[in-house]
Amino acid sequence: MPTRQGRPPGSLPAAGEAPGRGGLPRRRLLAAPALAVALRAGPAAAQGRYPSRPIQLVVPWAAGGGTDAVARMIASLLERDLGQPIVVVNRTGGSGVVGHAAIAHAAPDGHAIGMLTLEIAMMHWVGLTELTPRSYAPIALLNQDPAAVLVNAASPHADIRALAEALRAAPPRRFKGTGSGRGGSWHLAFVGWLRAMGLGADHVLWVPVEGAALGMQELAAGGVDLTVCSLPEGKGMIDARRARPLAVMAAERNAAFPGVPTLKEALGMDYAAGLWRGIAGPPGLPAEIRQVLGAALDRVHRSEEFRAFMATRGFGTSFADAAGFAAFMDRSDAAMGQALRDVGLAKG
C-alpha cells in the first residue's frame, strides 16, 4: 500500500508574530466581545491558547490518493471544530520516509502534526529509516482498510474458494499477483494469506508495481492473475466490470461492497490484514495538547459527515485514543517485522 509541494512543518509564523487574526491590531481583538471570541475559537477556546494559529497536517503520500483523501476530510472537520485553519501538506519521497520524518521532527507545539500510515511499522525493518511507531506522540487511530483479493472479470475463478484451490494445486510461481512493491503493504497482506493456507511466501510470483492503481491496470490488462489492494482502490475497475472482487481480509464485510465475503465466511479463515491511518505528533508533544486534539478527533470520527464520507468511498472507520493507538501500532510493528522476515526482506 502506497509531488506534493508544501511548506515544511514548523515554517508557519511563531505564536505572537502576527499582530492579530485577519491583520487587526491586537488591542481591537482584545476589545471584542467575549461571545464573538468564543464563537470564533470554537471548542478549543476552553483549552486556553491552543491552537493559536493554523495547524499543518503532514501527509506522507501523494495528493489524490486514499491517504490524502482521508486526511483532507479530517482536516476540514477538524478545522471547524478547533476554529483554526488546518493546512494539508503532502510531503512525499523515500517510500514514505520523507513525510514520516517531517512529522517526527516537527516542533512539539501542536501546530504541525501528521498522518501516520502502516508503512511506519515497516520501513525500519528494511533499513529505510530509524523511525518506528515509538518515534511519535500518538493521538488517535481513525481508519483501517482491509486488503481484498481481486481477479480479472474474465478469470475462470468465480469465487475465493476456487482461487484458493487453484493456488494450492499449482506449482510454485505458476500464478502471478501484484498490488504494491515487493515488501509493500499489499504484498505482505498477501504473503500472510498464503502462509495461513500453508503455502510458501513466494508460492505466487509477485510483480512489483508503484501502487494499487497500477496493479489494477495490470490486472485488467491480463498481465497478472490477481491483485491485492483495498476495495476502494479497486472500485474504478470493479464499476467498469473489468475486475471482480472475491474476498476481503477483514472480520466484517465492507458496507460499500456488501456482496464481497470475508475470508472467514468463504474459507473459514480468521485472517485479517490491511492498511491503517492515524494522527500523531512529534515526541514531546504536551499532554494537554494531545488531549485537545484527541477529543476533537473523537468528535470528527463520530460525526455524520465523516462516517458518510468514509462509507460512500468504502473506507473503513476505526477509532482508538492515544493509548489504544500506541498499543495498536506496537502490534502492527511486530506483525510487519515477522512478515518481512518471512519474505527475506527484514534486515537484522
Secondary structure, 3 states (H helix, E strand, C coil): CCCCCCCCCCCCCCCCCCCCHHHCCHHHHHHCCHHHHHHHHHHHHHHCCCCCCCEEEEECCCCCCHHHHHHHHHHHHHHHHHCCCEEEEECCCHHHHHHHHHHHCCCCCCCEEEEEEHHHHCHHHHCCCCCCHHHCEEEEEEEEEECEEEEECCCCCCCHHHHHHHHHHCCCCCCEEECCCCCCHHHHHHHHHHHHCCCCCCCCEEECCCCHHHHHHHHHCCCCCEEEECHHHHHHHHHCCCEEEEEECCCCCCCCCCCCCEHHHHHCCCCCCEEEEEEEECCCCCHHHHHHHHHHHHHHHHCHHHHHHHHHHCCCEEEECHHHHHHHHHHHHHHHHHHHHHCCCCCC
